[in-house]
Amino acid sequence: MSSGALNLQHLLSKFSDHWSQRTIGTLNDYEIKLAKLLGEFVWHSHPETDEMFLVLSGTLNIQLRDRDVILNPGEVFVVPKGVEHCPKADEEVGVMLLEPKGVVNTGESVRSNLTIAPKPME
């Protein structure tokens, strides 16, 4: 990881796979991650931690059981711990995530084909 400034748009341009997080840094016991999203993910929750989404490009719909939260570039939303949610992107979205080290992207869901450990940014 770099000890200098990081350009998030440049880092997003270095990979193309969707729903595969890239770790770009750490903050104490938290990982700072980038991801590209497209389509609908899986309904899941994180019983032990909140999850922060900061949209860098595109429009992200975070579906909650009682409402939808629509995020545009520059907007942030924190999903409280234990709240079931399902991110959905009709077009490609670039996001930055902040969550504790070791958090599984699919939380409590059993859909293992979408469970992908974050990769270090190359």
FENDAKA-V171924 format. One record per helix or strand of 2 or more residues. SS is the DSSP state (@ for helix, = for strand). FROM is the first residue (numbers start at 1). TO is the last residue. If there is no record, write none. Layout:
BEGIN
ss=(SS & SS)
from=(FROM & FROM)
to=(TO & TO)
END
This chain:
BEGIN
ss=(@ & = & = & = & = & = & = & = & @ & =)
from=(8 & 22 & 30 & 51 & 60 & 68 & 76 & 85 & 112 & 119)
to=(12 & 27 & 40 & 57 & 64 & 71 & 79 & 100 & 114 & 120)
END
